[in-house]
Amino acid sequence: MDGLVQASFATMAVLNRLSAEHDLSLTQLRVLAILRDRRLRMSDLADHLGLEKSTLSGLVDRAEKRGLLKRARDAADGRAIEVFLSGAGRELAERLQDDAARDLRPLTSGLSEDESRVLALLLTRMLESAAS
């Protein structure tokens, strides 16, 4: 367990530095990562982040003003609002993913290809267990 905690600290240090470099909060960084490959209703994004809708609304407002996010009515339900990355938001999300991968690589550089695959599988299982 200690190794997992230490790996978590090292990961958070990288994410904190990347968010500071791009003038983002950690929650904004998470939003960019979550929306990188999808559109979500505001209510679903709030649930995913564990935030109240009013808190998320302010966060999305600020990101929208920065040109990182856009909102649109849900095509299936005109009452619901979807949020998604703008072009600039997508570009930043991709850059952040590349930077995070580069900066986290030293954590796994001593692992073989097989060990890296096993680690990815185990981490995925842990996250799935935590979500259920």
N, CA, C and O atoms as CSV, one atom per row, in Angstrom:
chain,resi,resn,atom,element,x,y,z
A,1,MET,N,N,0.827,-1.200,0.000
A,1,MET,CA,C,0.000,0.000,0.000
A,1,MET,C,C,0.863,1.253,0.000
A,1,MET,O,O,0.510,2.250,-0.629
A,2,ASP,N,N,1.991,1.211,0.699
A,2,ASP,CA,C,2.860,2.382,0.763
A,2,ASP,C,C,3.338,2.788,-0.629
A,2,ASP,O,O,3.428,3.977,-0.937
A,3,GLY,N,N,3.645,1.793,-1.473
A,3,GLY,CA,C,4.083,2.090,-2.838
A,3,GLY,C,C,3.006,2.806,-3.628
A,3,GLY,O,O,3.302,3.722,-4.396
A,4,LEU,N,N,1.759,2.398,-3.448
A,4,LEU,CA,C,0.647,3.044,-4.141
A,4,LEU,C,C,0.500,4.492,-3.695
A,4,LEU,O,O,0.273,5.380,-4.516
A,5,VAL,N,N,0.628,4.727,-2.403
A,5,VAL,CA,C,0.532,6.091,-1.873
A,5,VAL,C,C,1.674,6.949,-2.409
A,5,VAL,O,O,1.452,8.091,-2.813
A,6,GLN,N,N,2.884,6.414,-2.417
A,6,GLN,CA,C,4.033,7.167,-2.930
A,6,GLN,C,C,3.867,7.467,-4.423
A,6,GLN,O,O,4.188,8.567,-4.872
A,7,ALA,N,N,3.366,6.493,-5.194
A,7,ALA,CA,C,3.114,6.719,-6.622
A,7,ALA,C,C,2.044,7.790,-6.811
A,7,ALA,O,O,2.125,8.606,-7.729
A,8,SER,N,N,1.042,7.780,-5.932
A,8,SER,CA,C,-0.007,8.796,-5.982
A,8,SER,C,C,0.568,10.184,-5.724
A,8,SER,O,O,0.215,11.139,-6.415
A,9,PHE,N,N,1.450,10.301,-4.734
A,9,PHE,CA,C,2.083,11.592,-4.438
A,9,PHE,C,C,2.895,12.085,-5.632
A,9,PHE,O,O,2.837,13.265,-5.981
A,10,ALA,N,N,3.648,11.189,-6.255
A,10,ALA,CA,C,4.463,11.575,-7.414
A,10,ALA,C,C,3.572,12.011,-8.576
A,10,ALA,O,O,3.882,12.974,-9.277
A,11,THR,N,N,2.469,11.299,-8.774
A,11,THR,CA,C,1.528,11.652,-9.839
A,11,THR,C,C,0.889,13.006,-9.565
A,11,THR,O,O,0.784,13.840,-10.464
A,12,MET,N,N,0.464,13.226,-8.326
A,12,MET,CA,C,-0.160,14.507,-7.978
A,12,MET,C,C,0.812,15.667,-8.131
A,12,MET,O,O,0.407,16.763,-8.517
A,13,ALA,N,N,2.078,15.445,-7.835
A,13,ALA,CA,C,3.077,16.504,-8.005
A,13,ALA,C,C,3.160,16.919,-9.469
A,13,ALA,O,O,3.237,18.109,-9.774
A,14,VAL,N,N,3.144,15.946,-10.371
A,14,VAL,CA,C,3.175,16.247,-11.809
A,14,VAL,C,C,1.912,17.003,-12.210
A,14,VAL,O,O,1.995,18.012,-12.910
A,15,LEU,N,N,0.751,16.531,-11.779
A,15,LEU,CA,C,-0.512,17.176,-12.154
A,15,LEU,C,C,-0.619,18.579,-11.568
A,15,LEU,O,O,-1.108,19.490,-12.236
A,16,ASN,N,N,-0.169,18.765,-10.332
A,16,ASN,CA,C,-0.171,20.109,-9.733
A,16,ASN,C,C,0.704,21.065,-10.533
A,16,ASN,O,O,0.318,22.206,-10.786
A,17,ARG,N,N,1.885,20.595,-10.930
A,17,ARG,CA,C,2.796,21.453,-11.691
A,17,ARG,C,C,2.203,21.798,-13.056
A,17,ARG,O,O,2.251,22.953,-13.481
A,18,LEU,N,N,1.644,20.799,-13.741
A,18,LEU,CA,C,1.050,21.053,-15.059
A,18,LEU,C,C,-0.125,22.021,-14.958
A,18,LEU,O,O,-0.265,22.916,-15.791
A,19,SER,N,N,-0.975,21.846,-13.938
A,19,SER,CA,C,-2.111,22.770,-13.808
A,19,SER,C,C,-1.627,24.177,-13.535
A,19,SER,O,O,-2.165,25.131,-14.096
A,20,ALA,N,N,-0.628,24.328,-12.692
A,20,ALA,CA,C,-0.093,25.665,-12.392
A,20,ALA,C,C,0.524,26.299,-13.637
A,20,ALA,O,O,0.353,27.495,-13.875
A,21,GLU,N,N,1.237,25.506,-14.428
A,21,GLU,CA,C,1.859,26.029,-15.653
A,21,GLU,C,C,0.826,26.576,-16.631
A,21,GLU,O,O,1.119,27.491,-17.400
A,22,HIS,N,N,-0.376,26.020,-16.604
A,22,HIS,CA,C,-1.424,26.422,-17.547
A,22,HIS,C,C,-2.539,27.212,-16.868
A,22,HIS,O,O,-3.611,27.393,-17.446
A,23,ASP,N,N,-2.292,27.684,-15.641
A,23,ASP,CA,C,-3.253,28.481,-14.884
A,23,ASP,C,C,-4.608,27.781,-14.776
A,23,ASP,O,O,-5.655,28.380,-15.020
A,24,LEU,N,N,-4.565,26.507,-14.407
A,24,LEU,CA,C,-5.765,25.698,-14.230
A,24,LEU,C,C,-5.803,25.167,-12.801
A,24,LEU,O,O,-4.763,24.934,-12.185
A,25,SER,N,N,-7.007,24.981,-12.287
A,25,SER,CA,C,-7.143,24.246,-11.029
A,25,SER,C,C,-7.071,22.752,-11.366
A,25,SER,O,O,-7.201,22.368,-12.529
A,26,LEU,N,N,-6.867,21.923,-10.357
A,26,LEU,CA,C,-6.865,20.477,-10.608
A,26,LEU,C,C,-8.221,20.007,-11.138
A,26,LEU,O,O,-8.288,19.097,-11.964
A,27,THR,N,N,-9.289,20.625,-10.662
A,27,THR,CA,C,-10.620,20.247,-11.151
A,27,THR,C,C,-10.775,20.620,-12.616
A,27,THR,O,O,-11.341,19.847,-13.389
A,28,GLN,N,N,-10.284,21.793,-13.017
A,28,GLN,CA,C,-10.333,22.172,-14.430
A,28,GLN,C,C,-9.506,21.207,-15.275
A,28,GLN,O,O,-9.905,20.846,-16.382
A,29,LEU,N,N,-8.364,20.794,-14.757
A,29,LEU,CA,C,-7.531,19.815,-15.453
A,29,LEU,C,C,-8.303,18.511,-15.640
A,29,LEU,O,O,-8.261,17.907,-16.711
A,30,ARG,N,N,-9.004,18.083,-14.598
A,30,ARG,CA,C,-9.816,16.864,-14.687
A,30,ARG,C,C,-10.920,17.008,-15.725
A,30,ARG,O,O,-11.191,16.074,-16.480
A,31,VAL,N,N,-11.557,18.176,-15.765
A,31,VAL,CA,C,-12.624,18.407,-16.744
A,31,VAL,C,C,-12.078,18.267,-18.160
A,31,VAL,O,O,-12.694,17.612,-19.001
A,32,LEU,N,N,-10.933,18.874,-18.427
A,32,LEU,CA,C,-10.331,18.772,-19.760
A,32,LEU,C,C,-10.022,17.317,-20.108
A,32,LEU,O,O,-10.243,16.889,-21.240
A,33,ALA,N,N,-9.513,16.562,-19.144
A,33,ALA,CA,C,-9.191,15.155,-19.394
A,33,ALA,C,C,-10.458,14.332,-19.632
A,33,ALA,O,O,-10.489,13.483,-20.523
A,34,ILE,N,N,-11.485,14.577,-18.852
A,34,ILE,CA,C,-12.736,13.823,-18.985
A,34,ILE,C,C,-13.404,14.099,-20.327
A,34,ILE,O,O,-13.909,13.182,-20.975
A,35,LEU,N,N,-13.405,15.362,-20.740
A,35,LEU,CA,C,-14.111,15.744,-21.966
A,35,LEU,C,C,-13.264,15.568,-23.223
A,35,LEU,O,O,-13.720,15.876,-24.324
A,36,ARG,N,N,-12.059,15.085,-23.073
A,36,ARG,CA,C,-11.164,14.960,-24.217
A,36,ARG,C,C,-11.769,14.119,-25.338
A,36,ARG,O,O,-11.529,14.395,-26.514
A,37,ASP,N,N,-12.543,13.105,-24.991
A,37,ASP,CA,C,-13.077,12.216,-26.018
A,37,ASP,C,C,-14.599,12.065,-25.955
A,37,ASP,O,O,-15.152,11.085,-26.455
A,38,ARG,N,N,-15.272,13.041,-25.339
A,38,ARG,CA,C,-16.734,12.915,-25.236
A,38,ARG,C,C,-17.387,14.250,-24.904
A,38,ARG,O,O,-16.730,15.206,-24.490
A,39,ARG,N,N,-18.684,14.283,-25.096
A,39,ARG,CA,C,-19.542,15.379,-24.628
A,39,ARG,C,C,-20.341,14.808,-23.472
A,39,ARG,O,O,-20.741,13.644,-23.499
A,40,LEU,N,N,-20.571,15.623,-22.459
A,40,LEU,CA,C,-21.369,15.157,-21.324
A,40,LEU,C,C,-22.405,16.205,-20.952
A,40,LEU,O,O,-22.188,17.407,-21.106
A,41,ARG,N,N,-23.535,15.719,-20.459
A,41,ARG,CA,C,-24.502,16.638,-19.866
A,41,ARG,C,C,-23.868,17.239,-18.626
A,41,ARG,O,O,-23.047,16.611,-17.958
A,42,MET,N,N,-24.264,18.464,-18.332
A,42,MET,CA,C,-23.733,19.138,-17.142
A,42,MET,C,C,-23.975,18.285,-15.896
A,42,MET,O,O,-23.090,18.159,-15.049
A,43,SER,N,N,-25.159,17.704,-15.782
A,43,SER,CA,C,-25.476,16.903,-14.591
A,43,SER,C,C,-24.580,15.668,-14.499
A,43,SER,O,O,-24.161,15.289,-13.405
A,44,ASP,N,N,-24.283,15.039,-15.634
A,44,ASP,CA,C,-23.408,13.863,-15.627
A,44,ASP,C,C,-21.972,14.243,-15.275
A,44,ASP,O,O,-21.288,13.516,-14.554
A,45,LEU,N,N,-21.521,15.384,-15.787
A,45,LEU,CA,C,-20.171,15.848,-15.463
A,45,LEU,C,C,-20.069,16.184,-13.970
A,45,LEU,O,O,-19.067,15.871,-13.326
A,46,ALA,N,N,-21.103,16.819,-13.430
A,46,ALA,CA,C,-21.121,17.134,-11.991
A,46,ALA,C,C,-21.038,15.853,-11.168
A,46,ALA,O,O,-20.280,15.783,-10.201
A,47,ASP,N,N,-21.813,14.842,-11.547
A,47,ASP,CA,C,-21.775,13.554,-10.843
A,47,ASP,C,C,-20.391,12.919,-10.944
A,47,ASP,O,O,-19.855,12.416,-9.956
A,48,HIS,N,N,-19.823,12.948,-12.140
A,48,HIS,CA,C,-18.509,12.344,-12.379
A,48,HIS,C,C,-17.439,12.988,-11.495
A,48,HIS,O,O,-16.544,12.307,-10.995
A,49,LEU,N,N,-17.541,14.299,-11.310
A,49,LEU,CA,C,-16.557,15.038,-10.516
A,49,LEU,C,C,-16.895,15.077,-9.027
A,49,LEU,O,O,-16.063,15.465,-8.207
A,50,GLY,N,N,-18.125,14.672,-8.680
A,50,GLY,CA,C,-18.559,14.750,-7.289
A,50,GLY,C,C,-18.821,16.179,-6.849
A,50,GLY,O,O,-18.572,16.532,-5.696
A,51,LEU,N,N,-19.325,17.009,-7.767
A,51,LEU,CA,C,-19.589,18.419,-7.478
A,51,LEU,C,C,-21.076,18.710,-7.549
A,51,LEU,O,O,-21.825,18.018,-8.239
A,52,GLU,N,N,-21.495,19.738,-6.832
A,52,GLU,CA,C,-22.857,20.249,-6.978
A,52,GLU,C,C,-22.955,20.920,-8.346
A,52,GLU,O,O,-21.968,21.450,-8.857
A,53,LYS,N,N,-24.153,20.895,-8.934
A,53,LYS,CA,C,-24.324,21.512,-10.258
A,53,LYS,C,C,-23.981,22.995,-10.242
A,53,LYS,O,O,-23.430,23.511,-11.214
A,54,SER,N,N,-24.298,23.684,-9.157
A,54,SER,CA,C,-24.001,25.122,-9.084
A,54,SER,C,C,-22.492,25.372,-9.071
A,54,SER,O,O,-22.021,26.337,-9.674
A,55,THR,N,N,-21.740,24.522,-8.397
A,55,THR,CA,C,-20.278,24.645,-8.379
A,55,THR,C,C,-19.717,24.390,-9.768
A,55,THR,O,O,-18.844,25.122,-10.235
A,56,LEU,N,N,-20.221,23.349,-10.431
A,56,LEU,CA,C,-19.756,23.033,-11.780
A,56,LEU,C,C,-20.093,24.155,-12.744
A,56,LEU,O,O,-19.302,24.466,-13.634
A,57,SER,N,N,-21.251,24.760,-12.577
A,57,SER,CA,C,-21.665,25.836,-13.472
A,57,SER,C,C,-20.653,26.980,-13.465
A,57,SER,O,O,-20.301,27.500,-14.524
A,58,GLY,N,N,-20.188,27.372,-12.289
A,58,GLY,CA,C,-19.182,28.427,-12.195
A,58,GLY,C,C,-17.869,28.014,-12.829
A,58,GLY,O,O,-17.220,28.811,-13.506
A,59,LEU,N,N,-17.480,26.769,-12.610
A,59,LEU,CA,C,-16.245,26.254,-13.191
A,59,LEU,C,C,-16.329,26.260,-14.718
A,59,LEU,O,O,-15.384,26.663,-15.396
A,60,VAL,N,N,-17.462,25.811,-15.253
A,60,VAL,CA,C,-17.655,25.787,-16.706
A,60,VAL,C,C,-17.723,27.210,-17.252
A,60,VAL,O,O,-17.178,27.484,-18.322
A,61,ASP,N,N,-18.386,28.122,-16.532
A,61,ASP,CA,C,-18.427,29.534,-16.957
A,61,ASP,C,C,-17.020,30.084,-17.156
A,61,ASP,O,O,-16.729,30.710,-18.175
A,62,ARG,N,N,-16.150,29.847,-16.179
A,62,ARG,CA,C,-14.779,30.376,-16.262
A,62,ARG,C,C,-14.005,29.745,-17.421
A,62,ARG,O,O,-13.274,30.434,-18.132
A,63,ALA,N,N,-14.167,28.447,-17.606
A,63,ALA,CA,C,-13.470,27.766,-18.706
A,63,ALA,C,C,-14.020,28.214,-20.058
A,63,ALA,O,O,-13.282,28.306,-21.038
A,64,GLU,N,N,-15.319,28.489,-20.100
A,64,GLU,CA,C,-15.937,28.973,-21.340
A,64,GLU,C,C,-15.403,30.368,-21.681
A,64,GLU,O,O,-15.125,30.661,-22.844
A,65,LYS,N,N,-15.260,31.221,-20.668
A,65,LYS,CA,C,-14.711,32.565,-20.890
A,65,LYS,C,C,-13.275,32.510,-21.392
A,65,LYS,O,O,-12.844,33.380,-22.148
A,66,ARG,N,N,-12.535,31.486,-20.971
A,66,ARG,CA,C,-11.154,31.298,-21.447
A,66,ARG,C,C,-11.110,30.665,-22.832
A,66,ARG,O,O,-10.040,30.532,-23.425
A,67,GLY,N,N,-12.269,30.277,-23.346
A,67,GLY,CA,C,-12.325,29.671,-24.673
A,67,GLY,C,C,-11.989,28.194,-24.695
A,67,GLY,O,O,-11.665,27.653,-25.753
A,68,LEU,N,N,-12.060,27.522,-23.538
A,68,LEU,CA,C,-11.690,26.110,-23.464
A,68,LEU,C,C,-12.875,25.163,-23.613
A,68,LEU,O,O,-12.713,24.036,-24.079
A,69,LEU,N,N,-14.055,25.612,-23.223
A,69,LEU,CA,C,-15.262,24.781,-23.270
A,69,LEU,C,C,-16.370,25.496,-24.013
A,69,LEU,O,O,-16.374,26.719,-24.153
A,70,LYS,N,N,-17.322,24.684,-24.491
A,70,LYS,CA,C,-18.550,25.208,-25.092
A,70,LYS,C,C,-19.722,24.433,-24.510
A,70,LYS,O,O,-19.572,23.327,-23.991
A,71,ARG,N,N,-20.891,25.050,-24.616
A,71,ARG,CA,C,-22.129,24.397,-24.180
A,71,ARG,C,C,-23.104,24.395,-25.348
A,71,ARG,O,O,-23.081,25.281,-26.203
A,72,ALA,N,N,-23.958,23.383,-25.363
A,72,ALA,CA,C,-25.017,23.310,-26.374
A,72,ALA,C,C,-26.158,22.475,-25.801
A,72,ALA,O,O,-25.963,21.662,-24.897
A,73,ARG,N,N,-27.330,22.692,-26.338
A,73,ARG,CA,C,-28.480,21.879,-25.920
A,73,ARG,C,C,-28.277,20.444,-26.396
A,73,ARG,O,O,-27.772,20.206,-27.493
A,74,ASP,N,N,-28.671,19.510,-25.568
A,74,ASP,CA,C,-28.607,18.091,-25.910
A,74,ASP,C,C,-29.603,17.829,-27.037
A,74,ASP,O,O,-30.776,18.184,-26.921
A,75,ALA,N,N,-29.147,17.211,-28.123
A,75,ALA,CA,C,-30.012,16.950,-29.277
A,75,ALA,C,C,-31.176,16.027,-28.909
A,75,ALA,O,O,-32.273,16.171,-29.450
A,76,ALA,N,N,-30.947,15.088,-27.998
A,76,ALA,CA,C,-31.991,14.137,-27.608
A,76,ALA,C,C,-32.975,14.726,-26.605
A,76,ALA,O,O,-34.130,14.302,-26.548
A,77,ASP,N,N,-32.535,15.690,-25.822
A,77,ASP,CA,C,-33.371,16.300,-24.788
A,77,ASP,C,C,-33.041,17.785,-24.734
A,77,ASP,O,O,-32.068,18.187,-24.097
A,78,GLY,N,N,-33.841,18.586,-25.393
A,78,GLY,CA,C,-33.584,20.020,-25.510
A,78,GLY,C,C,-33.496,20.763,-24.189
A,78,GLY,O,O,-33.014,21.895,-24.151
A,79,ARG,N,N,-33.955,20.146,-23.100
A,79,ARG,CA,C,-33.864,20.805,-21.791
A,79,ARG,C,C,-32.477,20.669,-21.185
A,79,ARG,O,O,-32.060,21.501,-20.379
A,80,ALA,N,N,-31.768,19.625,-21.572
A,80,ALA,CA,C,-30.448,19.352,-20.984
A,80,ALA,C,C,-29.353,20.092,-21.760
A,80,ALA,O,O,-29.462,20.312,-22.966
A,81,ILE,N,N,-28.309,20.464,-21.039
A,81,ILE,CA,C,-27.164,21.158,-21.636
A,81,ILE,C,C,-25.965,20.221,-21.625
A,81,ILE,O,O,-25.642,19.610,-20.606
A,82,GLU,N,N,-25.314,20.120,-22.776
A,82,GLU,CA,C,-24.076,19.356,-22.872
A,82,GLU,C,C,-22.896,20.313,-22.859
A,82,GLU,O,O,-22.993,21.449,-23.321
A,83,VAL,N,N,-21.794,19.839,-22.328
A,83,VAL,CA,C,-20.563,20.626,-22.318
A,83,VAL,C,C,-19.504,19.810,-23.060
A,83,VAL,O,O,-19.461,18.583,-22.960
A,84,PHE,N,N,-18.649,20.516,-23.808
A,84,PHE,CA,C,-17.620,19.846,-24.605
A,84,PHE,C,C,-16.460,20.802,-24.837
A,84,PHE,O,O,-16.582,22.009,-24.630
A,85,LEU,N,N,-15.341,20.249,-25.268
A,85,LEU,CA,C,-14.153,21.057,-25.497
A,85,LEU,C,C,-14.284,21.878,-26.772
A,85,LEU,O,O,-14.805,21.402,-27.781
A,86,SER,N,N,-13.809,23.105,-26.714
A,86,SER,CA,C,-13.665,23.927,-27.916
A,86,SER,C,C,-12.389,23.460,-28.618
A,86,SER,O,O,-11.692,22.578,-28.117
A,87,GLY,N,N,-12.086,24.040,-29.757
A,87,GLY,CA,C,-10.833,23.714,-30.438
A,87,GLY,C,C,-9.632,23.988,-29.554
A,87,GLY,O,O,-8.718,23.168,-29.464
A,88,ALA,N,N,-9.635,25.152,-28.895
A,88,ALA,CA,C,-8.523,25.512,-28.004
A,88,ALA,C,C,-8.467,24.571,-26.801
A,88,ALA,O,O,-7.383,24.209,-26.343
A,89,GLY,N,N,-9.633,24.175,-26.291
A,89,GLY,CA,C,-9.677,23.247,-25.164
A,89,GLY,C,C,-9.147,21.879,-25.546
A,89,GLY,O,O,-8.440,21.240,-24.768
A,90,ARG,N,N,-9.492,21.426,-26.756
A,90,ARG,CA,C,-9.006,20.128,-27.236
A,90,ARG,C,C,-7.485,20.159,-27.402
A,90,ARG,O,O,-6.786,19.217,-27.029
A,91,GLU,N,N,-6.989,21.263,-27.969
A,91,GLU,CA,C,-5.547,21.413,-28.160
A,91,GLU,C,C,-4.816,21.387,-26.808
A,91,GLU,O,O,-3.791,20.720,-26.662
A,92,LEU,N,N,-5.351,22.117,-25.830
A,92,LEU,CA,C,-4.731,22.146,-24.505
A,92,LEU,C,C,-4.810,20.772,-23.842
A,92,LEU,O,O,-3.841,20.329,-23.225
A,93,ALA,N,N,-5.950,20.096,-23.961
A,93,ALA,CA,C,-6.107,18.765,-23.357
A,93,ALA,C,C,-5.095,17.784,-23.947
A,93,ALA,O,O,-4.519,16.977,-23.218
A,94,GLU,N,N,-4.879,17.847,-25.253
A,94,GLU,CA,C,-3.906,16.956,-25.891
A,94,GLU,C,C,-2.487,17.278,-25.428
A,94,GLU,O,O,-1.694,16.374,-25.165
A,95,ARG,N,N,-2.171,18.568,-25.329
A,95,ARG,CA,C,-0.844,18.973,-24.863
A,95,ARG,C,C,-0.626,18.506,-23.420
A,95,ARG,O,O,0.443,18.001,-23.078
A,96,LEU,N,N,-1.654,18.680,-22.576
A,96,LEU,CA,C,-1.546,18.244,-21.181
A,96,LEU,C,C,-1.356,16.735,-21.086
A,96,LEU,O,O,-0.575,16.260,-20.262
A,97,GLN,N,N,-2.060,15.983,-21.917
A,97,GLN,CA,C,-1.909,14.527,-21.904
A,97,GLN,C,C,-0.484,14.144,-22.303
A,97,GLN,O,O,0.136,13.293,-21.665
A,98,ASP,N,N,0.029,14.770,-23.353
A,98,ASP,CA,C,1.403,14.482,-23.788
A,98,ASP,C,C,2.411,14.845,-22.704
A,98,ASP,O,O,3.334,14.081,-22.424
A,99,ASP,N,N,2.229,16.022,-22.092
A,99,ASP,CA,C,3.149,16.467,-21.037
A,99,ASP,C,C,3.083,15.547,-19.818
A,99,ASP,O,O,4.111,15.214,-19.229
A,100,ALA,N,N,1.873,15.139,-19.446
A,100,ALA,CA,C,1.720,14.247,-18.290
A,100,ALA,C,C,2.373,12.894,-18.575
A,100,ALA,O,O,3.063,12.340,-17.720
A,101,ALA,N,N,2.152,12.368,-19.775
A,101,ALA,CA,C,2.769,11.082,-20.134
A,101,ALA,C,C,4.292,11.188,-20.068
A,101,ALA,O,O,4.959,10.299,-19.539
A,102,ARG,N,N,4.828,12.264,-20.600
A,102,ARG,CA,C,6.287,12.469,-20.582
A,102,ARG,C,C,6.801,12.575,-19.142
A,102,ARG,O,O,7.798,11.949,-18.782
A,103,ASP,N,N,6.111,13.370,-18.329
A,103,ASP,CA,C,6.584,13.627,-16.968
A,103,ASP,C,C,6.362,12.450,-16.020
A,103,ASP,O,O,7.049,12.332,-15.005
A,104,LEU,N,N,5.410,11.582,-16.345
A,104,LEU,CA,C,5.157,10.404,-15.512
A,104,LEU,C,C,5.981,9.190,-15.954
A,104,LEU,O,O,6.097,8.214,-15.213
A,105,ARG,N,N,6.545,9.253,-17.146
A,105,ARG,CA,C,7.315,8.128,-17.683
A,105,ARG,C,C,8.418,7.641,-16.735
A,105,ARG,O,O,8.628,6.432,-16.635
A,106,PRO,N,N,9.129,8.535,-16.037
A,106,PRO,CA,C,10.170,8.034,-15.121
A,106,PRO,C,C,9.641,7.075,-14.049
A,106,PRO,O,O,10.393,6.240,-13.545
A,107,LEU,N,N,8.371,7.186,-13.701
A,107,LEU,CA,C,7.805,6.276,-12.696
A,107,LEU,C,C,7.790,4.828,-13.178
A,107,LEU,O,O,7.882,3.901,-12.374
A,108,THR,N,N,7.674,4.635,-14.491
A,108,THR,CA,C,7.566,3.275,-15.026
A,108,THR,C,C,8.746,2.894,-15.916
A,108,THR,O,O,8.742,1.826,-16.528
A,109,SER,N,N,9.740,3.746,-15.991
A,109,SER,CA,C,10.858,3.488,-16.912
A,109,SER,C,C,11.637,2.221,-16.562
A,109,SER,O,O,12.280,1.640,-17.436
A,110,GLY,N,N,11.593,1.786,-15.319
A,110,GLY,CA,C,12.309,0.576,-14.919
A,110,GLY,C,C,11.519,-0.702,-15.134
A,110,GLY,O,O,12.003,-1.790,-14.822
A,111,LEU,N,N,10.308,-0.583,-15.665
A,111,LEU,CA,C,9.465,-1.763,-15.878
A,111,LEU,C,C,9.647,-2.308,-17.290
A,111,LEU,O,O,9.887,-1.559,-18.237
A,112,SER,N,N,9.527,-3.621,-17.409
A,112,SER,CA,C,9.526,-4.236,-18.739
A,112,SER,C,C,8.175,-3.951,-19.397
A,112,SER,O,O,7.253,-3.446,-18.756
A,113,GLU,N,N,8.074,-4.282,-20.682
A,113,GLU,CA,C,6.799,-4.108,-21.385
A,113,GLU,C,C,5.699,-4.927,-20.723
A,113,GLU,O,O,4.582,-4.447,-20.534
A,114,ASP,N,N,6.022,-6.159,-20.374
A,114,ASP,CA,C,5.032,-7.025,-19.715
A,114,ASP,C,C,4.616,-6.459,-18.361
A,114,ASP,O,O,3.433,-6.467,-18.023
A,115,GLU,N,N,5.567,-5.976,-17.596
A,115,GLU,CA,C,5.252,-5.387,-16.290
A,115,GLU,C,C,4.383,-4.140,-16.447
A,115,GLU,O,O,3.473,-3.912,-15.651
A,116,SER,N,N,4.659,-3.344,-17.460
A,116,SER,CA,C,3.841,-2.147,-17.718
A,116,SER,C,C,2.412,-2.529,-18.054
A,116,SER,O,O,1.469,-1.887,-17.591
A,117,ARG,N,N,2.245,-3.580,-18.863
A,117,ARG,CA,C,0.894,-4.046,-19.210
A,117,ARG,C,C,0.155,-4.548,-17.969
A,117,ARG,O,O,-1.024,-4.247,-17.779
A,118,VAL,N,N,0.845,-5.308,-17.134
A,118,VAL,CA,C,0.233,-5.830,-15.906
A,118,VAL,C,C,-0.150,-4.677,-14.984
A,118,VAL,O,O,-1.238,-4.675,-14.407
A,119,LEU,N,N,0.740,-3.698,-14.844
A,119,LEU,CA,C,0.439,-2.535,-14.006
A,119,LEU,C,C,-0.810,-1.817,-14.514
A,119,LEU,O,O,-1.693,-1.477,-13.726
A,120,ALA,N,N,-0.891,-1.583,-15.827
A,120,ALA,CA,C,-2.060,-0.910,-16.402
A,120,ALA,C,C,-3.330,-1.712,-16.134
A,120,ALA,O,O,-4.366,-1.142,-15.792
A,121,LEU,N,N,-3.251,-3.020,-16.287
A,121,LEU,CA,C,-4.402,-3.887,-16.033
A,121,LEU,C,C,-4.830,-3.809,-14.568
A,121,LEU,O,O,-6.019,-3.681,-14.273
A,122,LEU,N,N,-3.875,-3.887,-13.661
A,122,LEU,CA,C,-4.193,-3.844,-12.232
A,122,LEU,C,C,-4.773,-2.491,-11.820
A,122,LEU,O,O,-5.723,-2.435,-11.040
A,123,LEU,N,N,-4.210,-1.412,-12.337
A,123,LEU,CA,C,-4.741,-0.082,-12.012
A,123,LEU,C,C,-6.164,0.076,-12.543
A,123,LEU,O,O,-7.017,0.654,-11.870
A,124,THR,N,N,-6.421,-0.435,-13.743
A,124,THR,CA,C,-7.772,-0.379,-14.306
A,124,THR,C,C,-8.741,-1.160,-13.425
A,124,THR,O,O,-9.843,-0.687,-13.147
A,125,ARG,N,N,-8.344,-2.336,-12.991
A,125,ARG,CA,C,-9.203,-3.139,-12.099
A,125,ARG,C,C,-9.478,-2.411,-10.793
A,125,ARG,O,O,-10.602,-2.427,-10.291
A,126,MET,N,N,-8.450,-1.772,-10.243
A,126,MET,CA,C,-8.634,-1.026,-8.993
A,126,MET,C,C,-9.657,0.088,-9.180
A,126,MET,O,O,-10.535,0.280,-8.339
A,127,LEU,N,N,-9.540,0.819,-10.283
A,127,LEU,CA,C,-10.468,1.924,-10.540
A,127,LEU,C,C,-11.883,1.416,-10.767
A,127,LEU,O,O,-12.847,2.031,-10.312
A,128,GLU,N,N,-12.011,0.296,-11.468
A,128,GLU,CA,C,-13.339,-0.289,-11.687
A,128,GLU,C,C,-13.948,-0.744,-10.366
A,128,GLU,O,O,-15.146,-0.569,-10.142
A,129,SER,N,N,-13.139,-1.322,-9.499
A,129,SER,CA,C,-13.631,-1.762,-8.184
A,129,SER,C,C,-14.089,-0.577,-7.350
A,129,SER,O,O,-15.110,-0.642,-6.666
A,130,ALA,N,N,-13.326,0.499,-7.415
A,130,ALA,CA,C,-13.676,1.694,-6.640
A,130,ALA,C,C,-14.960,2.329,-7.152
A,130,ALA,O,O,-15.712,2.924,-6.379
A,131,ALA,N,N,-15.215,2.206,-8.458
A,131,ALA,CA,C,-16.401,2.825,-9.057
A,131,ALA,C,C,-17.668,2.024,-8.779
A,131,ALA,O,O,-18.771,2.564,-8.860
A,132,SER,N,N,-17.523,0.749,-8.454
A,132,SER,CA,C,-18.735,-0.069,-8.253
A,132,SER,C,C,-19.160,-0.133,-6.815
A,132,SER,O,O,-20.156,-0.780,-6.494
